């Protein structure tokens, strides 16, 4: 886009008009309007976050992408439709993760992950923090009430 600006100067009682042309840059990122664009921005964000280059420009780019992605998530959220465990299953499927991968990400043993995925244990605050950080969603996505199944031992003492 070309933007022309005129300047008026007085010199020796003469008016000089100068014109300056300025090229406006097109926006690198725009408000997300499609799933394809959303997926693309998520991929770019992940590359920036886990990339080695860190400077003010990169951090600004990360912040902007985060705002755009969070806006899309808020407007198109499946968070309210799925309980936290269903949401976790969905993220695992989208990212092609297995329980072992999730255990490594959370730095917990696989049996705890299995119990969470099978509604036998609830998610701790620390696990919720790690999940929200890893999947780039708000903690509220995982920090909502849901029914989990108590083990037969817990039911005997209830």
Protein Blocks (a to p, Z undefined) as FASTA:
>chain_A
ZZdddddddeehiacdddddddddddfbdcdfbfklmmmmmmmmmmmmmmmbdcfklmmm
mmmmmmmmmmmmmmmccklmpcfklmmmmmmmmnopafklmmmmnopafklmmmmmnopa
ccdfklmmmmmmmnopafklmmccddddddfklmmmZZ
